[in-house]
Amino acid sequence: MEGVREWVIIPARGGSVGVPRKNLRIIAGKPLICHVIDTALQVLPRERVVVVTDDTEIRSVAESRGVVVVLESFRTPPEETLDEKVRRNLPELRRLGAEDGDLVLTVQPTSPLLAADTVRGAIGMFDDPGVKSVLTVAKDQHLRWRRENDGAVRPAFAERVNRQQLPLEYRETGGVIAARLLDIERAGTRVIEPVRVLELDADEAVDIDSHADLLVATHLLSRMEVAIRVDASTELGMGHVYRMLALAAELARHRVTIYVSEDAPLGRRFFAQYPYRTVRVADQREFLARVRDSRAQLVVLDVLDTTVEQIRGIRSMAPEAKIVSFEDRGAGAEEVDLLVTEFIDTPEVPEERKVSGIDFALLAPSFEIEQHGRERGELVENVLVLFGGTDPAGLADRALRSLARVGYSGAVTVARGLGARAVEVTLAEVPYELDVLENVANMPALMAGADVAFTSAGRTIIELASQGTPSICLAQNDKELTHTHAVAENGVLALGLGTEVDDAALDAATRLMLEDPGVRARYAESARRAGAARRNSRTLAELLTRIGFEAISVF
């Protein structure tokens, strides 16, 4: 449209009944009106963005953004329509240089999610000379009823069907209504046939008319782009993916993407059970490219030991992003913004850049709602055997054989994860009831129902503590031997590296825990105390505060 210029009018009155002073309410860090001002400034120069207001405070806020302000000399009458306000202020636009064929776009300050591309799209529709008006709309298909003149209420639909099958209807969003200046003057309205509509999604269509709308907009405007990098395998175990599942659940209101390796399918299989966006990456280079393209604001790594090159690569692609790493002993741990360690020592990382201890562990959401620390009886009736999601050292069989050797005759449940091989021990070999479960859906209930558990030295110890369940621990590997949480004060009878503990030592520990109710009760009480302070929401709040995101609500 050669020679045609575009103007944005933002009508902003000072009064509001539903939300007092709503145009100046701080939402996602700035006054409501500033969101649409900033959007308009991405499209048009300041001299063609015009705020029309009857309020001196709104004038000051708008002028601080450098746009033109028309201060009306009287309060906007409550009965005045926006068509009337815009038409009344067209002479002001002409004084600023607007001409007959120029486009006038009304943008309401109550549409803070309006995108600059939408404004550009509305302008672009006028490339068709037959278009007289453009307005933004959102789908609005519902079973409606109307009150007729006789006072009766009757359906406004012809047939009662599912909402998606109703005739397509739209509501105006108030985001943009656009027409040519002279057409508005002649028609006395901004909506002139033929009309084109620009359909917005539900988020962008939010219009602030109530406190509930404010909360919705605050949520949408404060969402982060989060990139989580994690894997699972026989060597890595399953603890990493379970921890990141818990983090994803706490961050679910944000835009979370979980990145897993193409050559580690166990992680992909695990997350396929959950409604989180999961992306496979071939290598570190592809991951970095996706972090860059997504404009990630928070990058979370749960991949064990990182390198300096890995962390600096992320910094180069997303310089504004904060980087958080879990259980990281690599040289890269000294480069991240925050290190979270549940059970390893990292003296080389300053205290102000790390959060440590099982009080800050992240567990599956189901552990947040189960009852903690039930009273256990004098006799052991239920034993639970847990050795992680993969059990590479085959420690479940060792525990099962120990229980048989000491003559235990109660119930034994073995819980196996996605990556664990089948147990070798059979019912014919043992004097107790044996039940083997795979990929357990409600692990907290299973743990809470056990009198004693056998476990390795991973995150399962923290899960058992959350339920007040005492445990006997056999470490899967040398790395687990360095973990700091497998101790009596957390309700754990730790025996050492599972492959090096002989049968006599294992059987002695099994007898002690099964046959001495006083010892078992002390371990159970220690577990209960250790798990009492931990909450996922508390951990996330601490994490966000430490990296400077404390203003981002976790609601």
C-alpha positions as CSV (number, residue, x, y, z in Angstrom):
1,M,0.0,0.0,0.0
2,E,2.3,2.7,-1.3
3,G,1.8,6.1,0.4
4,V,-0.4,4.7,3.1
5,R,0.7,4.9,6.7
6,E,-0.5,3.0,9.7
7,W,-1.5,4.5,13.1
8,V,-2.2,2.7,16.3
9,I,-4.6,4.2,18.8
10,I,-4.6,2.9,22.3
11,P,-7.7,4.1,24.2
12,A,-7.0,3.9,28.0
13,R,-9.4,5.4,30.5
14,G,-8.4,5.8,34.1
15,G,-11.6,4.3,35.5
16,S,-12.5,0.7,35.7
17,V,-15.2,-1.1,37.6
18,G,-14.2,-4.8,37.5
19,V,-10.5,-4.2,38.2
20,P,-9.9,-0.7,39.6
21,R,-7.1,1.2,37.8
22,K,-6.5,-1.9,35.7
23,N,-4.6,-0.2,32.9
24,L,-1.9,0.6,35.4
25,R,-1.9,-2.7,37.3
26,I,1.6,-4.3,37.3
27,I,1.4,-7.5,35.4
28,A,4.5,-9.6,34.6
29,G,6.7,-6.7,35.8
30,K,5.2,-3.7,34.0
31,P,1.9,-1.7,33.8
32,L,-0.8,-3.5,31.8
33,I,-0.9,-0.7,29.2
34,C,2.9,-1.0,28.5
35,H,2.5,-4.5,27.1
36,V,0.5,-3.3,24.1
37,I,2.5,-0.1,23.8
38,D,5.7,-2.2,23.5
39,T,4.0,-4.5,21.0
40,A,3.0,-1.5,18.8
41,L,6.5,-0.1,19.0
42,Q,7.8,-3.3,17.4
43,V,5.7,-2.5,14.3
44,L,5.4,1.3,14.1
45,P,7.6,4.3,14.9
46,R,6.8,6.2,18.2
47,E,5.2,9.1,16.5
48,R,2.5,6.9,15.1
49,V,1.6,5.1,18.3
50,V,-1.0,7.3,20.1
51,V,-2.4,6.8,23.6
52,V,-5.7,8.5,24.2
53,T,-6.5,8.9,27.9
54,D,-8.4,10.9,30.4
55,D,-5.9,10.1,33.2
56,T,-2.7,12.0,34.0
57,E,-1.0,9.0,35.5
58,I,-1.6,6.9,32.4
59,R,-0.3,9.9,30.4
60,S,3.0,9.8,32.4
61,V,3.4,6.1,31.9
62,A,2.8,6.3,28.2
63,E,5.1,9.3,27.7
64,S,7.9,7.3,29.5
65,R,7.6,4.9,26.6
66,G,8.1,7.8,24.1
67,V,4.8,7.5,22.4
68,V,2.3,10.3,21.5
69,V,-0.3,11.0,24.2
70,V,-3.7,12.8,23.7
71,L,-4.9,13.8,27.1
72,E,-8.7,14.4,27.0
73,S,-10.0,17.2,29.1
74,F,-13.0,15.2,30.5
75,R,-13.6,11.8,32.0
76,T,-14.8,9.2,29.5
77,P,-18.5,8.9,29.8
78,P,-19.4,5.3,30.9
79,E,-21.9,5.0,28.1
80,E,-19.4,6.0,25.3
81,T,-18.5,3.2,22.9
82,L,-15.0,2.7,21.5
83,D,-16.3,3.6,18.1
84,E,-17.4,7.0,19.4
85,K,-14.1,7.6,21.2
86,V,-12.0,6.7,18.2
87,R,-14.2,8.8,15.8
88,R,-14.1,11.7,18.3
89,N,-10.3,11.6,18.2
90,L,-9.7,11.3,14.5
91,P,-9.2,15.1,14.2
92,E,-6.2,14.6,16.6
93,L,-4.7,12.0,14.2
94,R,-5.2,14.4,11.3
95,R,-3.3,17.1,13.3
96,L,-0.5,14.6,13.7
97,G,-0.3,14.1,9.9
98,A,-2.8,11.2,9.2
99,E,-4.5,11.3,5.8
100,D,-7.7,9.8,4.3
101,G,-6.3,6.5,3.2
102,D,-4.2,5.8,6.3
103,L,-5.0,2.8,8.4
104,V,-6.2,3.3,11.9
105,L,-5.7,0.3,14.2
106,T,-7.4,0.4,17.6
107,V,-5.5,-1.7,20.1
108,Q,-6.9,-2.1,23.5
109,P,-4.6,-2.1,26.5
110,T,-6.6,-5.1,28.0
111,S,-5.0,-7.4,25.3
112,P,-1.5,-7.8,26.8
113,L,-0.8,-11.1,24.9
114,L,-1.3,-9.4,21.5
115,A,1.7,-10.3,19.3
116,A,3.6,-7.9,17.0
117,D,3.1,-10.4,14.2
118,T,-0.7,-10.2,14.6
119,V,-0.5,-6.4,14.2
120,R,1.6,-6.9,11.1
121,G,-0.9,-9.5,9.8
122,A,-3.8,-7.1,10.3
123,I,-2.0,-4.4,8.3
124,G,-1.1,-6.9,5.6
125,M,-4.7,-7.9,5.0
126,F,-5.3,-4.4,3.6
127,D,-3.1,-5.3,0.6
128,D,-6.5,-6.5,-0.8
129,P,-8.2,-3.2,-1.8
130,G,-11.6,-4.8,-1.3
131,V,-11.1,-5.1,2.5
132,K,-12.7,-2.4,4.6
133,S,-12.1,-3.6,8.1
134,V,-10.0,-6.2,9.9
135,L,-10.6,-7.4,13.5
136,T,-9.1,-10.1,15.7
137,V,-11.3,-12.9,16.9
138,A,-11.2,-16.1,18.8
139,K,-13.3,-19.3,18.4
140,D,-16.3,-19.2,20.7
141,Q,-18.4,-22.4,20.2
142,H,-20.7,-23.1,23.1
143,L,-24.2,-24.3,23.7
144,R,-25.9,-21.0,24.3
145,W,-29.4,-20.0,25.6
146,R,-31.1,-16.7,25.2
147,R,-33.9,-14.9,27.0
148,E,-36.6,-13.9,24.6
149,N,-38.9,-10.9,24.7
150,D,-41.6,-12.9,26.4
151,G,-39.2,-13.7,29.3
152,A,-38.7,-17.3,28.3
153,V,-35.3,-18.8,28.0
154,R,-34.8,-20.9,24.9
155,P,-31.8,-22.6,23.2
156,A,-29.8,-20.6,20.7
157,F,-28.7,-23.8,19.0
158,A,-30.6,-25.9,16.6
159,E,-29.3,-29.3,17.8
160,R,-27.7,-30.4,21.0
161,V,-24.3,-31.7,19.8
162,N,-20.7,-31.7,21.1
163,R,-19.2,-28.2,21.2
164,Q,-16.8,-28.9,18.4
165,Q,-19.7,-29.8,16.1
166,L,-21.5,-26.5,16.6
167,P,-21.4,-24.0,13.7
168,L,-18.1,-22.0,13.9
169,E,-18.7,-18.8,15.8
170,Y,-16.2,-16.1,16.9
171,R,-16.0,-13.4,19.5
172,E,-14.1,-10.2,19.1
173,T,-10.9,-10.1,21.2
174,G,-10.4,-6.4,21.3
175,G,-6.8,-6.9,20.2
176,V,-7.1,-5.1,16.9
177,I,-9.9,-3.4,15.0
178,A,-8.6,-1.7,11.9
179,A,-10.1,0.4,9.1
180,R,-9.1,3.4,6.9
181,L,-9.4,6.8,8.4
182,L,-11.8,8.2,5.9
183,D,-14.0,5.1,6.0
184,I,-14.4,5.4,9.7
185,E,-15.4,9.1,9.4
186,R,-18.0,8.3,6.8
187,A,-19.4,5.2,8.3
188,G,-19.3,6.3,11.9
189,T,-17.9,3.0,12.9
190,R,-14.6,1.0,12.7
191,V,-16.3,-2.2,11.5
192,I,-17.2,-1.8,7.8
193,E,-18.2,-4.4,5.3
194,P,-16.5,-6.4,3.9
195,V,-14.8,-7.5,7.1
196,R,-11.8,-9.8,7.3
197,V,-11.0,-11.6,10.6
198,L,-7.7,-12.6,12.1
199,E,-8.1,-15.7,14.3
200,L,-6.1,-15.7,17.5
201,D,-5.4,-18.7,19.7
202,A,-6.9,-18.7,23.2
203,D,-3.7,-17.4,24.9
204,E,-3.3,-14.4,22.6
205,A,-7.0,-13.7,22.8
206,V,-7.0,-13.1,26.6
207,D,-8.9,-9.8,27.4
208,I,-8.6,-8.4,30.9
209,D,-12.0,-7.8,32.4
210,S,-11.7,-9.3,35.8
211,H,-9.2,-10.3,38.5
212,A,-9.4,-13.9,37.1
213,D,-8.3,-12.6,33.7
214,L,-5.4,-10.8,35.4
215,L,-4.2,-14.1,36.9
216,V,-4.5,-15.9,33.6
217,A,-2.5,-13.2,31.8
218,T,0.1,-13.1,34.6
219,H,0.5,-16.8,34.2
220,L,0.9,-16.6,30.4
221,L,3.2,-13.6,30.4
222,S,5.6,-15.0,33.1
223,R,6.1,-18.5,31.5
224,M,9.7,-19.5,30.9
225,E,11.1,-21.5,28.0
226,V,12.8,-24.4,29.9
227,A,15.2,-26.9,28.3
228,I,15.8,-30.1,30.3
229,R,18.6,-32.4,29.2
230,V,18.5,-35.9,30.7
231,D,19.0,-39.6,29.8
232,A,18.5,-43.0,31.2
233,S,20.3,-46.3,30.5
234,T,21.6,-49.4,32.1
235,E,24.8,-47.6,33.1
236,L,23.1,-44.3,34.1
237,G,20.1,-45.8,35.8
238,M,16.6,-44.3,36.0
239,G,17.1,-41.9,38.8
240,H,17.9,-39.0,36.5
241,V,14.7,-39.3,34.5
242,Y,12.5,-39.7,37.6
243,R,14.1,-36.5,39.1
244,M,13.5,-34.5,35.9
245,L,9.9,-35.8,35.7
246,A,9.4,-34.3,39.2
247,L,11.0,-31.0,38.0
248,A,8.9,-31.0,34.9
249,A,5.7,-31.4,37.0
250,E,6.7,-28.5,39.2
251,L,7.4,-26.4,36.1
252,A,4.4,-27.6,34.1
253,R,2.9,-24.1,33.7
254,H,6.0,-23.1,31.8
255,R,7.0,-24.2,28.3
256,V,9.1,-27.3,29.1
257,T,11.0,-29.3,26.5
258,I,12.8,-32.5,27.6
259,Y,15.8,-33.5,25.4
260,V,17.0,-37.1,25.4
261,S,19.7,-38.9,23.3
262,E,18.8,-40.8,20.2
263,D,21.1,-43.5,21.2
264,A,19.7,-43.9,24.8
265,P,16.1,-45.1,24.0
266,L,15.3,-45.9,27.7
267,G,14.8,-42.2,28.5
268,R,12.5,-41.8,25.5
269,R,10.4,-44.8,26.5
270,F,10.1,-43.4,30.0
271,F,8.9,-40.0,29.0
272,A,6.5,-41.4,26.4
273,Q,4.2,-42.2,29.4
274,Y,3.9,-38.5,30.3
275,P,2.4,-35.4,28.6
276,Y,5.7,-33.5,28.3
277,R,7.2,-32.4,25.0
278,T,10.2,-34.7,24.5
279,V,12.7,-34.2,21.7
280,R,15.5,-36.6,20.6
281,V,18.9,-35.1,19.9
282,A,21.7,-36.8,18.0
283,D,24.5,-35.0,19.9
284,Q,25.6,-32.0,21.9
285,R,25.7,-29.8,18.7
286,E,22.0,-30.5,18.0
287,F,21.0,-29.8,21.6
288,L,22.8,-26.5,21.6
289,A,21.1,-25.5,18.3
290,R,17.7,-26.3,19.8
291,V,18.5,-24.3,23.0
292,R,19.4,-21.4,20.8
293,D,16.3,-21.6,18.5
294,S,13.9,-22.0,21.5
295,R,15.5,-19.0,23.3
296,A,15.6,-21.0,26.4
297,Q,15.6,-19.0,29.6
298,L,16.4,-21.9,31.9
299,V,18.6,-24.9,31.0
300,V,18.6,-27.8,33.3
301,L,21.2,-30.6,33.0
302,D,20.9,-34.0,34.7
303,V,23.6,-35.9,32.8
304,L,26.1,-36.4,35.6
305,D,29.6,-34.9,35.0
306,T,29.7,-32.0,32.6
307,T,32.7,-30.3,31.0
308,V,33.6,-26.7,30.8
309,E,33.2,-26.8,27.0
310,Q,29.6,-28.1,27.4
311,I,28.6,-25.3,29.7
312,R,30.4,-22.6,27.7
313,G,28.7,-24.0,24.6
314,I,25.3,-23.4,26.2
315,R,26.4,-19.9,27.2
316,S,27.3,-19.0,23.7
317,M,24.0,-20.2,22.3
318,A,21.8,-18.8,25.1
319,P,23.8,-16.0,26.8
320,E,20.8,-14.8,28.9
321,A,19.8,-18.3,30.1
322,K,20.4,-19.6,33.6
323,I,22.1,-23.0,33.8
324,V,21.3,-25.5,36.6
325,S,23.0,-28.9,36.9
326,F,22.2,-31.8,39.2
327,E,24.6,-34.3,40.8
328,D,27.5,-32.9,38.7
329,R,31.1,-33.6,39.7
330,G,32.5,-32.6,36.4
331,A,34.6,-29.5,35.7
332,G,31.5,-27.9,34.2
333,A,29.9,-27.8,37.7
334,E,32.1,-24.8,38.5
335,E,30.7,-22.9,35.5
336,V,26.9,-23.3,36.0
337,D,24.7,-20.8,37.8
338,L,23.5,-23.3,40.3
339,L,24.5,-26.9,41.3
340,V,21.9,-29.1,43.0
341,T,23.4,-32.0,44.9
342,E,21.2,-34.4,46.8
343,F,23.9,-36.8,47.9
344,I,27.4,-35.9,46.6
345,D,30.1,-33.6,48.0
346,T,31.4,-30.8,45.8
347,P,33.7,-28.6,47.9
348,E,35.1,-26.9,44.8
349,V,31.8,-25.2,44.1
350,P,31.1,-22.2,46.4
351,E,28.2,-22.5,48.8
352,E,26.4,-19.5,47.3
353,R,26.1,-21.4,44.0
354,K,24.8,-24.7,45.2
355,V,21.9,-26.3,47.0
356,S,22.8,-29.5,48.9
357,G,21.2,-32.3,50.9
358,I,18.2,-34.6,50.7
359,D,15.9,-31.9,52.0
360,F,16.2,-30.5,48.5
361,A,15.6,-33.7,46.6
362,L,13.0,-33.8,43.8
363,L,10.7,-36.9,43.9
364,A,7.9,-38.0,41.7
365,P,4.7,-36.0,42.3
366,S,3.0,-39.0,43.8
367,F,5.4,-38.8,46.8
368,E,4.0,-35.3,47.6
369,I,0.5,-36.7,48.4
370,E,1.1,-40.0,50.1
371,Q,1.0,-40.2,53.9
372,H,4.4,-40.3,55.6
373,G,5.7,-42.6,58.3
374,R,2.9,-45.0,59.2
375,E,3.1,-46.9,62.4
376,R,4.7,-50.3,61.9
377,G,4.1,-53.4,64.0
378,E,6.4,-55.7,66.0
379,L,6.6,-58.3,63.2
380,V,7.8,-57.9,59.7
381,E,5.1,-58.9,57.3
382,N,6.0,-57.1,54.1
383,V,9.5,-56.7,52.6
384,L,10.2,-54.6,49.5
385,V,13.1,-55.2,47.2
386,L,14.2,-52.2,45.2
387,F,17.4,-51.8,43.3
388,G,16.7,-49.0,40.9
389,G,15.3,-49.0,37.4
390,T,18.1,-51.1,36.0
391,D,19.9,-53.1,38.7
392,P,23.0,-53.8,36.7
393,A,24.7,-55.7,39.5
394,G,21.8,-58.1,40.0
395,L,21.4,-57.2,43.7
396,A,17.7,-58.0,43.9
397,D,18.6,-61.7,43.6
398,R,21.1,-61.4,46.4
399,A,18.5,-59.8,48.7
400,L,15.9,-62.5,47.8
401,R,18.4,-65.3,48.5
402,S,19.4,-63.7,51.8
403,L,15.7,-63.6,52.9
404,A,15.4,-67.3,52.1
405,R,18.5,-68.2,54.0
406,V,17.4,-66.5,57.2
407,G,14.0,-68.3,57.0
408,Y,11.7,-65.3,56.4
409,S,8.2,-66.5,55.6
410,G,6.2,-63.3,55.1
411,A,5.4,-61.4,51.9
412,V,8.1,-60.1,49.5
413,T,7.5,-57.7,46.7
414,V,10.2,-57.0,44.0
415,A,9.7,-53.8,42.0
416,R,11.6,-53.7,38.7
417,G,12.1,-50.7,36.5
418,L,12.0,-50.3,32.7
419,G,15.7,-51.2,32.3
420,A,16.0,-54.1,34.8
421,R,16.4,-57.8,33.7
422,A,14.1,-60.4,35.2
423,V,15.0,-61.8,38.6
424,E,16.5,-65.3,38.7
425,V,15.0,-66.4,42.0
426,T,11.8,-68.4,41.6
427,L,8.9,-69.2,43.9
428,A,10.0,-72.8,44.2
429,E,13.3,-71.7,45.8
430,V,12.0,-69.6,48.6
431,P,9.8,-70.1,51.7
432,Y,8.0,-66.8,51.4
433,E,5.3,-65.3,49.1
434,L,7.0,-63.6,46.2
435,D,5.4,-61.0,43.9
436,V,7.4,-59.4,41.1
437,L,6.0,-56.1,39.8
438,E,7.3,-54.1,36.8
439,N,7.1,-50.4,36.2
440,V,5.1,-49.7,39.3
441,A,2.5,-46.9,38.9
442,N,2.1,-46.1,42.6
443,M,5.5,-46.5,44.2
444,P,4.8,-44.4,47.3
445,A,2.0,-46.7,48.4
446,L,4.2,-49.7,47.8
447,M,7.0,-48.2,49.9
448,A,4.6,-47.0,52.7
449,G,3.2,-50.6,53.0
450,A,6.6,-52.2,53.5
451,D,8.1,-52.9,56.9
452,V,11.7,-53.1,55.6
453,A,13.2,-52.5,52.1
454,F,16.4,-53.5,50.3
455,T,17.8,-50.8,48.1
456,S,20.9,-49.5,46.3
457,A,22.5,-46.2,47.2
458,G,20.6,-44.0,44.7
459,R,17.5,-41.8,44.9
460,T,15.4,-44.7,46.2
461,I,16.8,-44.0,49.7
462,I,15.2,-40.6,49.6
463,E,11.9,-42.0,48.4
464,L,11.9,-44.6,51.2
465,A,12.7,-41.9,53.8
466,S,9.7,-39.8,52.5
467,Q,7.5,-42.8,53.6
468,G,9.4,-43.5,56.8
469,T,10.5,-46.9,55.6
470,P,13.8,-48.3,57.0
471,S,16.2,-49.9,54.5
472,I,19.2,-52.2,54.0
473,C,21.5,-50.7,51.3
474,L,23.8,-52.5,48.9
475,A,25.6,-50.1,46.5
476,Q,25.5,-50.9,42.8
477,N,28.9,-49.5,42.0
478,D,31.9,-47.5,43.2
479,K,30.2,-44.2,42.3
480,E,27.3,-45.0,44.6
481,L,29.8,-45.6,47.5
482,T,30.6,-41.9,47.4
483,H,26.9,-40.9,48.0
484,T,26.5,-39.1,51.3
485,H,22.9,-40.0,52.1
486,A,23.1,-43.8,52.7
487,V,23.6,-43.4,56.4
488,A,21.8,-44.4,59.6
489,E,20.5,-40.9,60.3
490,N,18.4,-41.3,57.1
491,G,17.1,-44.7,58.2
492,V,19.6,-46.7,56.2
493,L,21.7,-49.7,57.2
494,A,24.5,-49.4,54.6
495,L,26.6,-52.5,54.0
496,G,28.9,-51.2,51.2
497,L,29.5,-52.3,47.6
498,G,26.9,-55.0,46.8
499,T,29.3,-57.3,44.8
500,E,31.8,-57.3,47.7
501,V,29.5,-57.9,50.7
502,D,29.6,-61.6,51.5
503,D,26.6,-63.7,52.3
504,A,27.4,-63.9,56.0
505,A,27.4,-60.1,56.4
506,L,24.3,-59.7,54.3
507,D,22.4,-62.3,56.3
508,A,23.4,-60.8,59.6
509,A,22.0,-57.4,58.5
510,T,18.9,-59.1,57.2
511,R,18.3,-60.9,60.6
512,L,19.0,-57.7,62.6
513,M,16.4,-55.7,60.6
514,L,13.8,-58.5,60.5
515,E,14.1,-59.8,64.1
516,D,14.9,-56.8,66.3
517,P,11.8,-54.5,66.5
518,G,13.8,-51.9,68.5
519,V,16.5,-51.6,65.9
520,R,13.9,-51.5,63.1
521,A,11.8,-48.8,64.9
522,R,14.9,-46.6,65.4
523,Y,15.8,-46.8,61.7
524,A,12.1,-46.1,60.7
525,E,12.0,-43.0,63.0
526,S,15.3,-41.8,61.5
527,A,13.9,-42.3,58.0
528,R,10.7,-40.4,58.9
529,R,12.6,-37.4,60.3
530,A,14.9,-37.3,57.3
531,G,12.1,-37.2,54.8
532,A,9.8,-34.8,56.7
533,A,11.2,-31.5,55.5
534,R,11.4,-32.3,51.8
535,R,8.9,-30.8,49.4
536,N,9.3,-30.4,45.6
537,S,7.7,-26.9,45.7
538,R,10.2,-25.8,48.4
539,T,13.1,-27.1,46.3
540,L,11.9,-25.3,43.2
541,A,11.3,-22.1,45.1
542,E,14.8,-22.2,46.4
543,L,16.2,-23.0,43.0
544,L,14.4,-20.1,41.3
545,T,15.4,-17.7,44.1
546,R,19.1,-18.7,43.9
547,I,19.2,-18.0,40.1
548,G,17.4,-14.7,40.3
549,F,14.0,-15.9,39.2
550,E,12.3,-15.4,42.5
551,A,9.7,-13.0,40.9
552,I,8.4,-15.9,38.8
553,S,5.5,-17.4,40.8
554,V,5.3,-21.1,41.1
555,F,1.5,-21.2,41.2
